[in-house]
């Protein structure tokens, strides 16, 4: 994942570890469109404004067509990028903030009912 700051510098982050990999001056970076939707196992992680929403990718169990989120997280500013690696969710915000969330239930065995007891995002 890539983030930028007010001074124009840009950092590359390793989503799986949450560590910074590289930093370069802003004029040295070519930007590409970022995604705000990622699939993580049987879940879909999306961003709407400053909310990160997690839904069942298939629309939910017994949802009657409604896609109510099974979890959410409020970011400090609008979300520009969502990246998933196993149980880790990397969030890049418009403000330049980078968040590393951990949701172990994203990768639980599909035979288990992950929605019933998944606990909070950390």
C-alpha positions as a Markdown table, in Angstrom:
| # | Residue | x | y | z |
|---|---|---|---|---|
| 1 | Unk | 0.0 | 0.0 | 0.0 |
| 2 | Unk | 1.2 | 3.5 | -0.7 |
| 3 | Unk | 0.5 | 6.7 | 1.4 |
| 4 | Unk | 1.6 | 10.3 | 1.1 |
| 5 | Unk | 2.0 | 13.1 | 3.6 |
| 6 | Unk | 1.7 | 16.9 | 3.6 |
| 7 | Unk | 5.4 | 17.3 | 2.9 |
| 8 | Unk | 5.0 | 15.5 | -0.4 |
| 9 | Unk | 6.9 | 12.3 | 0.7 |
| 10 | Unk | 5.4 | 9.0 | -0.2 |
| 11 | Unk | 5.8 | 5.7 | 1.7 |
| 12 | Unk | 5.3 | 2.1 | 0.6 |
| 13 | Unk | 3.9 | -0.2 | 3.3 |
| 14 | Unk | 3.9 | -3.9 | 3.7 |
| 15 | Unk | 0.3 | -4.8 | 4.5 |
| 16 | Unk | 1.2 | -8.2 | 6.0 |
| 17 | Unk | 3.6 | -6.7 | 8.6 |
| 18 | Unk | 2.4 | -3.1 | 8.9 |
| 19 | Unk | 6.0 | -1.8 | 8.4 |
| 20 | Unk | 7.2 | 0.9 | 6.1 |
| 21 | Unk | 9.2 | -0.5 | 3.2 |
| 22 | Unk | 10.4 | 2.6 | 1.2 |
| 23 | Unk | 10.0 | 6.4 | 1.3 |
| 24 | Unk | 10.5 | 8.7 | -1.7 |
| 25 | Unk | 10.0 | 12.4 | -2.5 |
| 26 | Unk | 6.6 | 13.2 | -3.9 |
| 27 | Unk | 7.9 | 14.3 | -7.4 |
| 28 | Unk | 9.4 | 10.8 | -7.8 |
| 29 | Unk | 6.2 | 8.9 | -7.6 |
| 30 | Unk | 3.7 | 8.1 | -10.4 |
| 31 | Unk | 0.3 | 7.6 | -9.0 |
| 32 | Unk | -2.3 | 5.1 | -10.1 |
| 33 | Unk | -6.0 | 4.7 | -9.1 |
| 34 | Unk | -6.4 | 3.1 | -5.7 |
| 35 | Unk | -9.1 | 0.5 | -4.9 |
| 36 | Unk | -11.6 | 0.8 | -2.1 |
| 37 | Unk | -12.9 | -2.8 | -2.3 |
| 38 | Unk | -11.1 | -6.1 | -1.6 |
| 39 | Unk | -12.2 | -9.7 | -1.1 |
| 40 | Unk | -10.9 | -11.5 | 2.0 |
| 41 | Unk | -12.0 | -15.1 | 2.0 |
| 42 | Unk | -15.8 | -15.1 | 2.1 |
| 43 | Unk | -15.9 | -11.4 | 3.1 |
| 44 | Unk | -15.9 | -8.2 | 1.1 |
| 45 | Unk | -14.1 | -5.2 | 2.6 |
| 46 | Unk | -15.2 | -1.9 | 1.2 |
| 47 | Unk | -14.8 | 1.8 | 2.0 |
| 48 | Unk | -17.5 | 4.5 | 2.0 |
| 49 | Unk | -16.2 | 7.9 | 3.0 |
| 50 | Unk | -14.5 | 7.4 | 6.4 |
| 51 | Unk | -16.1 | 4.0 | 7.1 |
| 52 | Unk | -14.6 | 0.6 | 6.4 |
| 53 | Unk | -17.4 | -1.9 | 6.0 |
| 54 | Unk | -17.1 | -5.7 | 6.0 |
| 55 | Unk | -19.9 | -7.7 | 4.4 |
| 56 | Unk | -20.3 | -11.3 | 3.4 |
| 57 | Unk | -19.2 | -11.5 | -0.2 |
| 58 | Unk | -22.3 | -13.5 | -1.1 |
| 59 | Unk | -24.7 | -11.0 | 0.3 |
| 60 | Unk | -25.1 | -12.5 | 3.8 |
| 61 | Unk | -26.6 | -15.4 | 5.5 |
| 62 | Unk | -30.4 | -15.1 | 5.5 |
| 63 | Unk | -30.2 | -11.4 | 4.6 |
| 64 | Unk | -33.1 | -11.4 | 2.2 |
| 65 | Unk | -31.0 | -9.5 | -0.3 |
| 66 | Unk | -29.9 | -6.8 | 2.1 |
| 67 | Unk | -26.2 | -6.5 | 2.6 |
| 68 | Unk | -25.9 | -5.4 | 6.3 |
| 69 | Unk | -22.3 | -5.2 | 7.3 |
| 70 | Unk | -21.0 | -7.8 | 9.8 |
| 71 | Unk | -18.3 | -5.3 | 11.1 |
| 72 | Unk | -17.2 | -1.7 | 10.5 |
| 73 | Unk | -14.4 | 0.6 | 11.4 |
| 74 | Unk | -14.3 | 4.4 | 11.5 |
| 75 | Unk | -11.2 | 5.9 | 9.9 |
| 76 | Unk | -9.8 | 9.3 | 10.9 |
| 77 | Unk | -10.4 | 10.7 | 7.4 |
| 78 | Unk | -11.9 | 9.5 | 4.1 |
| 79 | Unk | -10.5 | 6.2 | 2.9 |
| 80 | Unk | -8.6 | 6.1 | -0.4 |
| 81 | Unk | -7.2 | 2.6 | -0.3 |
| 82 | Unk | -8.1 | -0.8 | 1.1 |
| 83 | Unk | -5.7 | -3.7 | 0.9 |
| 84 | Unk | -6.1 | -7.2 | 2.5 |
| 85 | Unk | -3.6 | -9.9 | 3.3 |
| 86 | Unk | -5.0 | -12.8 | 5.2 |
| 87 | Unk | -6.4 | -11.4 | 8.5 |
| 88 | Unk | -4.8 | -8.0 | 8.0 |
| 89 | Unk | -6.5 | -5.0 | 6.5 |
| 90 | Unk | -4.4 | -2.0 | 5.4 |
| 91 | Unk | -6.2 | 1.3 | 5.1 |
| 92 | Unk | -4.9 | 4.4 | 3.4 |
| 93 | Unk | -6.6 | 7.7 | 4.2 |
| 94 | Unk | -6.9 | 10.9 | 2.3 |
| 95 | Unk | -5.1 | 12.7 | 5.2 |
| 96 | Unk | -2.1 | 10.4 | 4.6 |
| 97 | Unk | -2.8 | 8.3 | 7.7 |
| 98 | Unk | -2.2 | 4.6 | 7.2 |
| 99 | Unk | -4.0 | 2.1 | 9.5 |
| 100 | Unk | -3.3 | -1.6 | 10.0 |
| 101 | Unk | -6.3 | -3.5 | 11.2 |
| 102 | Unk | -6.4 | -7.2 | 12.3 |
| 103 | Unk | -9.5 | -9.3 | 12.0 |
| 104 | Unk | -8.6 | -12.9 | 12.6 |
| 105 | Unk | -12.1 | -14.1 | 11.8 |
| 106 | Unk | -11.6 | -13.1 | 8.1 |
| 107 | Unk | -9.6 | -16.3 | 7.6 |
| 108 | Unk | -11.4 | -18.7 | 9.9 |
| 109 | Unk | -12.5 | -22.0 | 8.5 |
| 110 | Unk | -15.7 | -21.4 | 6.5 |
| 111 | Unk | -17.4 | -24.3 | 8.3 |
| 112 | Unk | -17.4 | -22.2 | 11.4 |
| 113 | Unk | -19.9 | -19.4 | 12.1 |
| 114 | Unk | -17.4 | -16.5 | 12.0 |
| 115 | Unk | -20.1 | -13.9 | 12.2 |
| 116 | Unk | -21.4 | -15.1 | 15.6 |
| 117 | Unk | -18.2 | -14.5 | 17.6 |
| 118 | Unk | -15.7 | -12.5 | 15.7 |
| 119 | Unk | -14.8 | -9.8 | 18.2 |
| 120 | Unk | -13.8 | -6.2 | 17.4 |
| 121 | Unk | -11.2 | -5.1 | 15.0 |
| 122 | Unk | -8.0 | -4.1 | 16.6 |
